[in-house]
Amino acid sequence: MNRSMRILVPAVFLLAIAPTVAYAQALQAPSSQPAGGASNVWFVAGGAFATLRGDCQTCEGDYPYRHGGSVLVDVGYRTNPRMDVGVELYWMPMDTAQGNIRTTHVDAVAQFRPWASQGFFLKGGAGMAFVRNWVDTLSADSFNSKALSVIIGGGWVFRPAARLGLQLFATQHALALGDLQASDGDIPDVIGNRWSIGAAVVIR
């Protein structure tokens, strides 16, 4: 009887405190989980006011600056409290006298926050740009092309640790089209620059 009691009493004690232990463990968030209940996956969608200018290495003309709207979507993963990596889709249509230029950038991007608790971030990345109906910029002909794309920029995220936030940003997308064949001959080293200022919703 004494032996049974020695076994039963500790067993009852462990069963009694088990719910308390489980509750305490549930309250402790994993160290890799961001504060505020946010996940490691992040999603950004927004729009911007953008300025476009095309040029080439040997061009003598002063090509105009063109203005329009643009949209972007980012999807990525938080690798640590200061670094995000992902993919960005940036689309900008532009009306001209001869038609509409449509450019789509698909870039691998990384965002770095120098201060983990603050919203300031720097962004950089590279990928491909797809230009459709490039007209009235370097020649009178319309053509499609692919180009190397590079992006740099920065901004500020309000409520950076929350599940839902707002981001203000400024970026530059540069694309190198290389040598293009126009009606009046080859155009060497064609480049384009897009400067954007905008806002986006951030979901984590």
Backbone as a printed PyTorch tensor [residue, N CA C, xyz], in Angstrom:
tensor([[[  0.8420,  -1.2090,   0.0000],
         [  0.0000,   0.0000,   0.0000],
         [  0.8670,   1.2450,   0.0000]],

        [[  1.9060,   1.2610,   0.8370],
         [  2.7880,   2.4270,   0.8660],
         [  3.4910,   2.6350,  -0.4610]],

        [[  3.8660,   1.5040,  -1.0900],
         [  4.5390,   1.6210,  -2.3960],
         [  3.5910,   2.1890,  -3.4340]],

        [[  2.3270,   1.7570,  -3.4150],
         [  1.3480,   2.2760,  -4.3730],
         [  1.1300,   3.7720,  -4.1750]],

        [[  1.0890,   4.1840,  -2.9260],
         [  0.9080,   5.6050,  -2.6490],
         [  2.1000,   6.4160,  -3.1280]],

        [[  3.2900,   5.8520,  -2.9710],
         [  4.4850,   6.5780,  -3.4390],
         [  4.4800,   6.7710,  -4.9530]],

        [[  3.8730,   5.8570,  -5.6750],
         [  3.7820,   5.9840,  -7.1400],
         [  2.6130,   6.8730,  -7.5390]],

        [[  1.4930,   6.7530,  -6.8230],
         [  0.2760,   7.4690,  -7.1870],
         [  0.3690,   8.9570,  -6.9280]],

        [[  0.9490,   9.3450,  -5.7980],
         [  1.0040,  10.7670,  -5.4410],
         [  1.8010,  11.5840,  -6.4630]],

        [[  3.0130,  11.1590,  -6.8710],
         [  3.7270,  11.9270,  -7.8980],
         [  2.9890,  11.9640,  -9.2300]],

        [[  2.3220,  10.8440,  -9.5660],
         [  1.5870,  10.8150, -10.8310],
         [  0.4520,  11.8270, -10.8290]],

        [[ -0.2950,  11.8980,  -9.7180],
         [ -1.3890,  12.8710,  -9.6120],
         [ -0.8480,  14.2920,  -9.6710]],

        [[  0.3020,  14.5190,  -9.0180],
         [  0.9130,  15.8520,  -9.0290],
         [  1.3110,  16.2710, -10.4400]],

        [[  1.9030,  15.3570, -11.1900],
         [  2.3000,  15.6740, -12.5760],
         [  1.0860,  15.9580, -13.4500]],

        [[  0.0110,  15.1760, -13.2710],
         [ -1.2020,  15.4330, -14.0450],
         [ -1.8250,  16.7760, -13.6930]],

        [[ -1.6870,  17.1650, -12.4320],
         [ -2.2780,  18.4340, -11.9970],
         [ -1.5540,  19.6290, -12.5800]],

        [[ -0.2380,  19.5490, -12.6990],
         [  0.5190,  20.7060, -13.1930],
         [  0.7080,  20.6860, -14.7080]],

        [[  0.3370,  19.5950, -15.3920],
         [  0.5370,  19.5090, -16.8410],
         [ -0.1590,  20.6270, -17.5980]],

        [[ -1.4550,  20.9670, -17.3220],
         [ -2.0860,  22.0790, -18.0410],
         [ -1.3620,  23.4040, -17.8400]],

        [[ -0.8430,  23.6350, -16.6190],
         [ -0.1250,  24.8850, -16.3590],
         [  1.1450,  24.9780, -17.1820]],

        [[  1.8860,  23.8610, -17.2700],
         [  3.1140,  23.8490, -18.0720],
         [  2.8080,  24.0640, -19.5430]],

        [[  1.7640,  23.3920, -20.0450],
         [  1.4020,  23.5440, -21.4550],
         [  0.9870,  24.9680, -21.7660]],

        [[  0.2410,  25.6050, -20.8470],
         [ -0.1780,  26.9870, -21.0570],
         [  1.0070,  27.9340, -21.0870]],

        [[  1.9710,  27.7290, -20.1900],
         [  3.1630,  28.5770, -20.1620],
         [  3.9830,  28.4250, -21.4320]],

        [[  4.0770,  27.1950, -21.9660],
         [  4.8150,  26.9980, -23.2050],
         [  4.1090,  27.6350, -24.3790]],

        [[  2.7850,  27.6350, -24.3670],
         [  2.0380,  28.2470, -25.4650],
         [  2.2190,  29.7440, -25.5020]],

        [[  2.4460,  30.3520, -24.3230],
         [  2.6320,  31.7930, -24.2720],
         [  3.9920,  32.2350, -24.7790]],

        [[  4.9470,  31.3210, -24.8360],
         [  6.2850,  31.6610, -25.2830],
         [  6.3700,  31.5100, -26.7860]],

        [[  6.5170,  32.6420, -27.5240],
         [  6.6240,  32.6020, -28.9840],
         [  7.9980,  32.1100, -29.3740]],

        [[  8.1300,  31.3830, -30.4910],
         [  9.4430,  30.9460, -30.9460],
         [ 10.3440,  32.1300, -31.2100]],

        [[ 11.6360,  31.9690, -30.9540],
         [ 12.5830,  33.0730, -31.0990],
         [ 12.7000,  33.5510, -32.5230]],

        [[ 12.4060,  32.6730, -33.5070],
         [ 12.5040,  33.0610, -34.9070],
         [ 11.2680,  33.7760, -35.4110]],

        [[ 10.1920,  33.8050, -34.6230],
         [  8.9530,  34.4380, -35.0410],
         [  9.0230,  35.9330, -34.7760]],

        [[  8.7180,  36.7880, -35.7640],
         [  8.7370,  38.2270, -35.5470],
         [  7.7160,  38.6470, -34.5070]],

        [[  7.9730,  39.7960, -33.8840],
         [  7.0610,  40.3270, -32.8790],
         [  5.7460,  40.7440, -33.5230]],

        [[  4.7020,  40.8550, -32.7010],
         [  3.4210,  41.3350, -33.1790],
         [  2.5820,  40.2880, -33.8830]],

        [[  2.9800,  39.0290, -33.8490],
         [  2.1950,  37.9840, -34.4820],
         [  2.4130,  37.8730, -35.9740]],

        [[  3.3770,  38.5930, -36.5310],
         [  3.6150,  38.5410, -37.9640],
         [  4.3690,  37.2720, -38.3220]],

        [[  4.2440,  36.8600, -39.5920],
         [  4.9260,  35.6610, -40.0520],
         [  6.2270,  36.0470, -40.7420]],

        [[  7.0030,  35.0430, -41.1420],
         [  8.2440,  35.2910, -41.8580],
         [  8.0100,  35.5900, -43.3330]],

        [[  6.8330,  35.2750, -43.8520],
         [  6.4970,  35.5820, -45.2390],
         [  5.9750,  37.0100, -45.3200]],

        [[  6.4100,  37.7640, -46.3400],
         [  5.9220,  39.1380, -46.4980],
         [  5.4140,  39.3590, -47.9110]],

        [[  4.4470,  40.2620, -48.0190],
         [  3.7960,  40.5850, -49.2910],
         [  3.6070,  42.0900, -49.3650]],

        [[  3.9790,  42.6780, -50.4930],
         [  3.8780,  44.1220, -50.6850],
         [  3.1630,  44.3810, -52.0060]],

        [[  2.2170,  45.3160, -52.0060],
         [  1.5170,  45.7110, -53.2310],
         [  1.2210,  47.2000, -53.1520]],

        [[  1.5190,  47.9150, -54.2420],
         [  1.2840,  49.3600, -54.2350],
         [  1.4990,  49.9810, -55.5940]],

        [[  1.5370,  51.2890, -55.6010],
         [  1.7100,  52.0370, -56.8330],
         [  2.6520,  53.2060, -56.6290]],

        [[  3.0720,  53.8050, -57.7560],
         [  4.0450,  54.8910, -57.6770],
         [  3.8780,  55.8360, -58.8560]],

        [[  4.3600,  57.0420, -58.6640],
         [  4.5320,  57.9890, -59.7680],
         [  5.9430,  57.7930, -60.2980]],

        [[  6.0790,  57.6090, -61.6070],
         [  7.3660,  57.2420, -62.1850],
         [  7.7510,  58.1760, -63.3310]],

        [[  9.0590,  58.3150, -63.5170],
         [  9.6280,  59.0820, -64.6140],
         [ 10.5720,  58.1860, -65.4020]],

        [[ 10.4370,  58.2110, -66.7320],
         [ 11.2320,  57.3700, -67.6110],
         [ 12.0670,  58.2370, -68.5470]],

        [[ 13.3100,  57.7980, -68.7740],
         [ 14.1380,  58.4340, -69.8010],
         [ 15.0280,  57.3790, -70.4340]],

        [[ 15.0350,  57.3350, -71.7710],
         [ 15.9040,  56.4370, -72.5110],
         [ 17.0660,  57.1930, -73.1170]],

        [[ 18.1770,  56.5040, -73.3170],
         [ 19.3710,  57.1370, -73.8850],
         [ 20.2660,  56.0420, -74.4540]],

        [[ 21.3270,  56.4580, -75.1490],
         [ 22.3150,  55.5140, -75.6500],
         [ 23.6870,  56.1850, -75.6380]],

        [[ 24.7240,  55.3650, -75.8170],
         [ 26.0900,  55.8500, -75.6310],
         [ 26.4780,  56.9090, -76.6530]],

        [[ 26.0460,  56.7440, -77.8940],
         [ 26.4770,  57.6660, -78.9570],
         [ 25.3500,  58.5650, -79.4510]],

        [[ 24.2160,  58.5750, -78.7670],
         [ 23.0890,  59.4020, -79.2110],
         [ 23.3960,  60.8780, -78.9880]],

        [[ 23.0520,  61.6680, -79.9740],
         [ 23.2680,  63.1110, -79.8760],
         [ 22.0110,  63.8550, -79.4610]],

        [[ 20.8680,  63.2230, -79.6300],
         [ 19.6190,  63.8840, -79.2770],
         [ 19.3840,  63.9020, -77.7810]],

        [[ 18.6200,  64.9000, -77.3510],
         [ 18.2540,  65.0180, -75.9390],
         [ 16.8540,  64.4290, -75.7790]],

        [[ 16.7760,  63.1830, -75.3930],
         [ 15.4900,  62.4920, -75.3460],
         [ 14.6910,  62.9380, -74.1350]],

        [[ 13.3770,  63.0190, -74.3070],
         [ 12.5440,  63.6250, -73.2560],
         [ 12.3600,  62.7140, -72.0480]],

        [[ 12.0400,  63.3470, -70.9150],
         [ 11.5910,  62.6300, -69.7430],
         [ 10.0850,  62.3960, -69.8820]],

        [[  9.6580,  61.2080, -69.5980],
         [  8.2390,  60.8800, -69.6940],
         [  7.7370,  60.4650, -68.3120]],

        [[  6.4850,  60.7820, -68.0210],
         [  5.9440,  60.5540, -66.6860],
         [  4.6870,  59.6860, -66.7640]],

        [[  4.4850,  58.9080, -65.7400],
         [  3.3070,  58.0530, -65.6970],
         [  3.2230,  57.3090, -64.3800]],

        [[  2.2610,  56.4230, -64.2870],
         [  2.0800,  55.6200, -63.0970],
         [  2.7080,  54.2410, -63.2490]],

        [[  2.8840,  53.5660, -62.1310],
         [  3.4350,  52.2110, -62.1360],
         [  2.8710,  51.4460, -60.9500]],

        [[  2.9310,  50.1270, -61.0380],
         [  2.4840,  49.2670, -59.9480],
         [  3.5800,  48.2540, -59.6510]],

        [[  3.6260,  47.7960, -58.4100],
         [  4.6090,  46.7820, -58.0360],
         [  4.0060,  45.8000, -57.0520]],

        [[  4.5480,  44.5750, -57.0780],
         [  4.1650,  43.5150, -56.1570],
         [  5.4440,  42.8090, -55.7190]],

        [[  5.6100,  42.6290, -54.4190],
         [  6.7470,  41.9090, -53.8590],
         [  6.2370,  40.7210, -53.0440]],

        [[  6.9180,  39.6010, -53.1670],
         [  6.6560,  38.4320, -52.3330],
         [  8.0010,  37.9030, -51.8710]],

        [[  8.1260,  37.6330, -50.5590],
         [  9.4260,  37.1820, -50.0840],
         [  9.3730,  36.5420, -48.7210]],

        [[ 10.5520,  36.4190, -48.1230],
         [ 10.7200,  35.7090, -46.8590],
         [ 11.6980,  36.4680, -45.9790]],

        [[ 11.3780,  36.5790, -44.7110],
         [ 12.2630,  37.2380, -43.7490],
         [ 13.2980,  36.2310, -43.2540]],

        [[ 14.5610,  36.4430, -43.6170],
         [ 15.6220,  35.5160, -43.2160],
         [ 16.0970,  35.7800, -41.7950]],

        [[ 16.0420,  37.0410, -41.3500],
         [ 16.3840,  37.3970, -39.9750],
         [ 15.7390,  38.7470, -39.6830]],

        [[ 15.8210,  39.2670, -38.4490],
         [ 15.1190,  40.5180, -38.1250],
         [ 15.5240,  41.7190, -38.9720]],

        [[ 16.6340,  41.6560, -39.6880],
         [ 17.0740,  42.8060, -40.4860],
         [ 17.0500,  42.5760, -41.9900]],

        [[ 16.8410,  41.3660, -42.4500],
         [ 16.9860,  41.0720, -43.8720],
         [ 15.7690,  40.3410, -44.4200]],

        [[ 15.2560,  40.8360, -45.5630],
         [ 14.2060,  40.1700, -46.3160],
         [ 14.7350,  39.8630, -47.7170]],

        [[ 14.3390,  38.7420, -48.2670],
         [ 14.6640,  38.4130, -49.6520],
         [ 13.3760,  38.0110, -50.3590]],

        [[ 13.3350,  38.2460, -51.6780],
         [ 12.1250,  37.9010, -52.4040],
         [ 12.2160,  38.2330, -53.8720]],

        [[ 11.0530,  38.3200, -54.4950],
         [ 10.9250,  38.6100, -55.9220],
         [  9.9940,  39.8060, -56.0830]],

        [[ 10.3750,  40.7200, -56.9700],
         [  9.5560,  41.9090, -57.2280],
         [  9.1060,  41.9480, -58.6780]],

        [[  7.8320,  42.2530, -58.8840],
         [  7.2600,  42.4910, -60.2100],
         [  6.8820,  43.9650, -60.3000]],

        [[  7.4910,  44.6720, -61.2560],
         [  7.2690,  46.1110, -61.4200],
         [  6.7980,  46.3400, -62.8490]],

        [[  5.6450,  47.0150, -63.0100],
         [  5.0610,  47.2260, -64.3430],
         [  4.7730,  48.7130, -64.5360]],

        [[  5.1810,  49.2060, -65.7040],
         [  4.9880,  50.6260, -66.0010],
         [  4.5570,  50.7930, -67.4540]],

        [[  3.3280,  51.2650, -67.6960],
         [  2.9180,  51.6130, -69.0520],
         [  3.2100,  53.0960, -69.3180]],

        [[  3.4710,  53.4330, -70.5700],
         [  3.8180,  54.8150, -70.9000],
         [  3.2440,  55.1730, -72.2660]],

        [[  2.3960,  56.2020, -72.3270],
         [  1.8170,  56.6410, -73.5900],
         [  2.7890,  57.5460, -74.3390]],

        [[  2.8730,  57.3590, -75.6640],
         [  3.6910,  58.2040, -76.5310],
         [  2.8500,  58.6080, -77.7420]],

        [[  3.4380,  59.4110, -78.6220],
         [  2.7180,  59.8660, -79.8160],
         [  2.4060,  58.7050, -80.7520]],

        [[  3.2420,  57.6670, -80.7740],
         [  3.0630,  56.5330, -81.6740],
         [  2.4200,  55.3120, -81.0180]],

        [[  2.2720,  55.3170, -79.7380],
         [  1.7070,  54.1300, -79.1010],
         [  1.9980,  54.0950, -77.6170]],

        [[  1.9510,  52.9060, -77.0660],
         [  2.1050,  52.7190, -75.6300],
         [  3.2840,  51.7900, -75.3630]],

        [[  4.2640,  52.2620, -74.5710],
         [  5.4020,  51.4480, -74.1600],
         [  5.0360,  50.7500, -72.8560]],

        [[  5.2200,  49.4350, -72.8080],
         [  4.9030,  48.6770, -71.5980],
         [  6.1670,  47.9450, -71.1540]],

        [[  6.5890,  48.2230, -69.9520],
         [  7.8210,  47.6130, -69.4220],
         [  7.4860,  46.8470, -68.1460]],

        [[  7.9650,  45.6100, -68.0850],
         [  7.7810,  44.7560, -66.9120],
         [  9.1440,  44.3240, -66.4020]],

        [[  9.4350,  44.6500, -65.1460],
         [ 10.6780,  44.2220, -64.5000],
         [ 10.3670,  43.0560, -63.5680]],

        [[ 11.1630,  41.9950, -63.6630],
         [ 11.0810,  40.8640, -62.7390],
         [ 12.4620,  40.7260, -62.1030]],

        [[ 12.5630,  41.0730, -60.8130],
         [ 13.8620,  41.1520, -60.1450],
         [ 13.8660,  40.3320, -58.8580]],

        [[ 14.9890,  39.7070, -58.5900],
         [ 15.2540,  39.1720, -57.2550],
         [ 15.7520,  40.3220, -56.4010]],

        [[ 15.1490,  40.5200, -55.2230],
         [ 15.4580,  41.6860, -54.4010],
         [ 15.8060,  41.2620, -52.9820]],

        [[ 16.5350,  42.1420, -52.3110],
         [ 16.8500,  41.9850, -50.8950],
         [ 16.6460,  43.3240, -50.2170]],

        [[ 16.0180,  43.3090, -49.0420],
         [ 15.8020,  44.5130, -48.2450],
         [ 16.5600,  44.3770, -46.9310]],

        [[ 17.2900,  45.4320, -46.5890],
         [ 18.0950,  45.4140, -45.3760],
         [ 17.6960,  46.5710, -44.4850]],

        [[ 17.4550,  46.2880, -43.2040],
         [ 17.1350,  47.3140, -42.2130],
         [ 18.3390,  47.4870, -41.2940]],

        [[ 19.0260,  48.6230, -41.3580],
         [ 20.1760,  48.8340, -40.4680],
         [ 19.8090,  48.7380, -38.9950]],

        [[ 18.5820,  49.1760, -38.6520],
         [ 18.0980,  49.0950, -37.2710],
         [ 16.8540,  48.2220, -37.2690]],

        [[ 16.9310,  47.0770, -36.5900],
         [ 15.8500,  46.0970, -36.6360],
         [ 14.5360,  46.6440, -36.1000]],

        [[ 14.5900,  47.5710, -35.1440],
         [ 13.3740,  48.0960, -34.5360],
         [ 12.7960,  49.2970, -35.2700]],

        [[ 13.4940,  49.7920, -36.3060],
         [ 13.0390,  50.9660, -37.0460],
         [ 12.5470,  50.5570, -38.4280]],

        [[ 11.7960,  51.4600, -39.0720],
         [ 11.2040,  51.1290, -40.3660],
         [ 12.0590,  51.4300, -41.5690]],

        [[ 13.1870,  52.1170, -41.3950],
         [ 14.0280,  52.4700, -42.5410],
         [ 14.6400,  51.2290, -43.1710]],

        [[ 14.6220,  51.1520, -44.5180],
         [ 15.2090,  50.0120, -45.2050],
         [ 15.8900,  50.4480, -46.4980]],

        [[ 16.8530,  49.6400, -46.9300],
         [ 17.5250,  49.7900, -48.2190],
         [ 17.1940,  48.5710, -49.0680]],

        [[ 17.0190,  48.7890, -50.3750],
         [ 16.6380,  47.7040, -51.2720],
         [ 17.5870,  47.6490, -52.4620]],

        [[ 17.8880,  46.4410, -52.9130],
         [ 18.6950,  46.2520, -54.1080],
         [ 18.3540,  44.9360, -54.7570]],

        [[ 18.6130,  44.8310, -56.0630],
         [ 18.3150,  43.5680, -56.7340],
         [ 18.6320,  43.6390, -58.2150]],

        [[ 18.4190,  42.5260, -58.9060],
         [ 18.6890,  42.4320, -60.3380],
         [ 17.8110,  41.3510, -60.9380]],

        [[ 17.5950,  41.4580, -62.2420],
         [ 16.7660,  40.4790, -62.9400],
         [ 16.6550,  40.8100, -64.4070]],

        [[ 15.4350,  40.6740, -64.9350],
         [ 15.1750,  40.9200, -66.3480],
         [ 14.0490,  41.9370, -66.5040]],

        [[ 14.1440,  42.7140, -67.5970],
         [ 13.0820,  43.6480, -67.9670],
         [ 12.5900,  43.2790, -69.3680]],

        [[ 11.2820,  43.3140, -69.5370],
         [ 10.6680,  42.9820, -70.8170],
         [  9.9620,  44.2300, -71.3340]],

        [[ 10.4500,  44.7520, -72.4690],
         [  9.9240,  45.9900, -73.0400],
         [  9.0650,  45.6290, -74.2420]],

        [[  7.8390,  46.1060, -74.2400],
         [  6.9150,  45.8470, -75.3330],
         [  6.5260,  47.1560, -76.0040]],

        [[  6.6220,  47.1440, -77.3400],
         [  6.1940,  48.2840, -78.1520],
         [  7.0260,  49.5280, -77.8550]],

        [[  8.3640,  49.3610, -77.8650],
         [  9.2740,  50.4860, -77.6320],
         [  9.2070,  51.4040, -78.8510]],

        [[  8.5420,  52.5460, -78.7420],
         [  8.3230,  53.4420, -79.8760],
         [  8.6440,  54.8730, -79.4840]],

        [[  8.9380,  55.6730, -80.4960],
         [  9.0490,  57.1220, -80.3410],
         [ 10.1050,  57.5250, -79.3190]],

        [[ 11.0490,  56.6510, -79.0360],
         [ 12.0970,  57.0010, -78.0910],
         [ 13.4480,  57.0470, -78.7710]],

        [[ 13.7850,  55.9660, -79.4760],
         [ 15.0410,  55.9340, -80.2120],
         [ 14.8370,  55.7930, -81.7070]],

        [[ 13.6570,  55.4310, -82.1280],
         [ 13.3640,  55.3370, -83.5610],
         [ 11.8640,  55.3810, -83.7510]],

        [[ 11.4460,  55.4800, -85.0000],
         [ 10.0200,  55.5240, -85.2890],
         [  9.3980,  54.1390, -85.3440]],

        [[ 10.2100,  53.1030, -85.3310],
         [  9.7050,  51.7380, -85.4100],
         [  9.3270,  51.2140, -84.0340]],

        [[  8.4080,  50.2660, -84.0480],
         [  8.0070,  49.6010, -82.8180],
         [  8.6870,  48.2390, -82.7400]],

        [[  9.2380,  47.8940, -81.5690],
         [  9.8640,  46.5840, -81.4070],
         [  9.8150,  46.1850, -79.9340]],

        [[ 10.0140,  44.8980, -79.7090],
         [ 10.0340,  44.3360, -78.3670],
         [ 11.4440,  43.8930, -78.0340]],

        [[ 11.7840,  43.9200, -76.7480],
         [ 13.1390,  43.5600, -76.3710],
         [ 13.1740,  43.0980, -74.9200]],

        [[ 14.2400,  42.3770, -74.5790],
         [ 14.5440,  41.9950, -73.2030],
         [ 15.8210,  42.7100, -72.7790]],

        [[ 15.9550,  42.9450, -71.4820],
         [ 17.0960,  43.7120, -71.0000],
         [ 17.4800,  43.2590, -69.6030]],

        [[ 18.7360,  43.4900, -69.2550],
         [ 19.1890,  43.3040, -67.8840],
         [ 18.6140,  44.4140, -67.0200]],

        [[ 18.0710,  44.0430, -65.8680],
         [ 17.4350,  45.0080, -64.9690],
         [ 18.1740,  45.0630, -63.6440]],

        [[ 18.3490,  46.2750, -63.1270],
         [ 18.9580,  46.4860, -61.8160],
         [ 18.0820,  47.4680, -61.0490]],

        [[ 17.8840,  47.2120, -59.7640],
         [ 17.0750,  48.1030, -58.9340],
         [ 17.8370,  48.4840, -57.6720]],

        [[ 17.7470,  49.7570, -57.3060],
         [ 18.2520,  50.2460, -56.0280],
         [ 17.1990,  51.1800, -55.4450]],

        [[ 17.1710,  51.3030, -54.1240],
         [ 16.1960,  52.2000, -53.5250],
         [ 16.1890,  52.0990, -52.0150]],

        [[ 15.1910,  52.7250, -51.4390],
         [ 15.0410,  52.7320, -49.9970],
         [ 13.6710,  53.2600, -49.6240]],

        [[ 13.3980,  53.2600, -48.3300],
         [ 12.1070,  53.7510, -47.8890],
         [ 11.9110,  53.5710, -46.4020]],

        [[ 10.6620,  53.6750, -45.9980],
         [ 10.3020,  53.5800, -44.5860],
         [  9.0130,  52.7820, -44.4580]],

        [[  9.0200,  51.8130, -43.5320],
         [  7.8300,  51.0200, -43.2360],
         [  7.2700,  51.4710, -41.8950]],

        [[  6.0060,  51.8730, -41.8900],
         [  5.3260,  52.1970, -40.6450],
         [  4.8070,  50.9040, -40.0160]],

        [[  5.0210,  50.7480, -38.7100],
         [  4.6740,  49.5340, -37.9690],
         [  5.4170,  48.3360, -38.5610]],

        [[  6.7470,  48.3310, -38.5560],
         [  7.5120,  47.2690, -39.2210],
         [  7.3440,  45.8880, -38.6060]],

        [[  6.9600,  45.7950, -37.3300],
         [  6.8060,  44.4940, -36.6820],
         [  5.3720,  43.9970, -36.6930]],

        [[  4.4350,  44.7870, -37.2200],
         [  3.0290,  44.4070, -37.2060],
         [  2.6810,  43.5590, -38.4250]],

        [[  1.5370,  42.9060, -38.3530],
         [  1.0970,  42.0730, -39.4730],
         [  0.7160,  42.9130, -40.6820]],

        [[  0.1650,  44.1090, -40.4700],
         [ -0.2580,  44.9880, -41.5570],
         [  0.4150,  46.3360, -41.3810]],

        [[  1.0690,  46.8350, -42.4270],
         [  1.7650,  48.1150, -42.3460],
         [  1.6950,  48.8760, -43.6560]],

        [[  2.2920,  50.0610, -43.6570],
         [  2.3440,  50.9210, -44.8310],
         [  3.7890,  51.2510, -45.1390]],

        [[  4.1420,  51.2270, -46.4120],
         [  5.5090,  51.4740, -46.8470],
         [  5.5540,  52.6510, -47.8100]],

        [[  6.4540,  53.6000, -47.5620],
         [  6.7680,  54.6640, -48.5100],
         [  8.1480,  54.3790, -49.0780]],

        [[  8.3190,  54.5340, -50.3930],
         [  9.5730,  54.1270, -51.0090],
         [  9.9580,  55.0290, -52.1710]],

        [[ 11.2430,  55.0010, -52.4960],
         [ 11.7860,  55.6510, -53.6830],
         [ 12.7890,  54.6840, -54.3030]],

        [[ 12.6460,  54.4070, -55.6010],
         [ 13.5060,  53.4350, -56.2660],
         [ 13.9470,  53.9340, -57.6370]],

        [[ 15.0060,  53.3400, -58.1260],
         [ 15.4520,  53.5380, -59.5010],
         [ 15.6110,  52.1730, -60.1540]],

        [[ 14.9300,  51.9790, -61.2770],
         [ 15.0820,  50.7790, -62.0900],
         [ 15.8820,  51.1580, -63.3330]],

        [[ 16.9980,  50.5060, -63.5270],
         [ 17.8150,  50.7240, -64.7190],
         [ 17.7860,  49.4710, -65.5730]],

        [[ 17.6570,  49.6420, -66.8920],
         [ 17.6610,  48.4980, -67.7840],
         [ 18.6310,  48.7390, -68.9320]],

        [[ 19.4000,  47.7210, -69.2580],
         [ 20.3900,  47.7900, -70.3370],
         [ 19.8850,  46.9440, -71.4970]],

        [[ 19.4270,  47.6250, -72.5620],
         [ 18.8680,  46.9370, -73.7190],
         [ 19.9420,  46.4630, -74.6940]],

        [[ 21.1500,  47.0090, -74.5700],
         [ 22.2150,  46.6240, -75.4910],
         [ 22.0650,  47.2970, -76.8450]],

        [[ 22.5440,  46.6530, -77.9010],
         [ 22.4740,  47.2110, -79.2600],
         [ 21.1370,  46.8440, -79.8910]],

        [[ 20.4450,  47.8500, -80.4130],
         [ 19.1440,  47.6410, -81.0310],
         [ 19.2110,  47.9390, -82.5190]],

        [[ 18.4230,  47.1880, -83.2890],
         [ 18.3460,  47.3720, -84.7330],
         [ 17.1510,  48.2550, -85.0540]],

        [[ 17.4060,  49.4560, -85.5490],
         [ 16.3510,  50.3880, -85.9340],
         [ 16.3270,  50.5350, -87.4540]],

        [[ 15.3500,  51.2770, -87.9570],
         [ 15.1950,  51.4280, -89.4040],
         [ 16.3640,  52.1610, -90.0400]],

        [[ 17.0230,  53.0390, -89.2770],
         [ 18.1380,  53.7980, -89.8320],
         [ 19.4970,  53.2630, -89.3800]],

        [[ 19.5420,  52.0050, -88.8930],
         [ 20.8110,  51.4120, -88.4950],
         [ 20.8120,  50.9500, -87.0510]],

        [[ 21.9750,  50.4440, -86.6280],
         [ 22.1120,  49.9700, -85.2550],
         [ 22.2100,  51.1370, -84.2760]],

        [[ 21.6190,  50.9420, -83.1020],
         [ 21.7170,  51.9140, -82.0210],
         [ 22.4560,  51.2220, -80.8800]],

        [[ 23.6960,  51.6320, -80.5850],
         [ 24.4920,  50.8880, -79.6040],
         [ 24.1960,  51.2980, -78.1550]],

        [[ 24.3060,  50.3230, -77.2700],
         [ 24.2850,  50.5560, -75.8200],
         [ 23.0860,  51.3790, -75.3690]],

        [[ 21.9170,  50.8830, -75.6660],
         [ 20.6920,  51.5750, -75.2620],
         [ 20.3870,  51.2600, -73.8020]],

        [[ 20.0840,  52.2940, -73.0440],
         [ 19.7530,  52.1340, -71.6300],
         [ 18.4680,  52.8990, -71.3300]],

        [[ 17.8410,  52.5430, -70.2410],
         [ 16.6590,  53.2530, -69.7800],
         [ 16.6730,  53.3550, -68.2650]],

        [[ 16.1510,  54.4330, -67.7450],
         [ 16.0840,  54.6410, -66.2940],
         [ 14.6690,  55.0150, -65.9060]],

        [[ 14.2310,  54.4450, -64.7890],
         [ 12.9090,  54.7450, -64.2530],
         [ 13.0570,  55.1020, -62.7850]],

        [[ 12.5920,  56.2960, -62.4340],
         [ 12.6390,  56.7440, -61.0430],
         [ 11.2110,  56.7530, -60.5140]],

        [[ 11.0000,  56.1580, -59.3600],
         [  9.6440,  55.9950, -58.8140],
         [  9.5860,  56.4610, -57.3660]],

        [[  8.4820,  57.1000, -57.0340],
         [  8.1520,  57.4700, -55.6540],
         [  6.7270,  57.0070, -55.4030]],

        [[  6.5330,  56.1820, -54.3640],
         [  5.1920,  55.6520, -54.1680],
         [  4.9430,  55.1180, -52.7780]],

        [[  3.8340,  54.4180, -52.6470],
         [  3.4150,  53.8400, -51.3670],
         [  2.8420,  52.4530, -51.6210]],

        [[  2.9310,  51.5910, -50.6070],
         [  2.4440,  50.2290, -50.7520],
         [  1.9840,  49.7020, -49.4030]],

        [[  1.1150,  48.7150, -49.4460],
         [  0.6490,  48.0100, -48.2600],
         [  1.5600,  46.8140, -48.0180]],

        [[  1.9540,  46.6060, -46.7670],
         [  2.8290,  45.5010, -46.3840],
         [  2.0550,  44.5410, -45.5010]],

        [[  2.0500,  43.2610, -45.8780],
         [  1.3680,  42.2210, -45.0990],
         [  2.4080,  41.1810, -44.7240]],

        [[  2.4710,  40.8580, -43.4320],
         [  3.4160,  39.8340, -42.9340],
         [  2.6540,  38.7440, -42.1750]]])
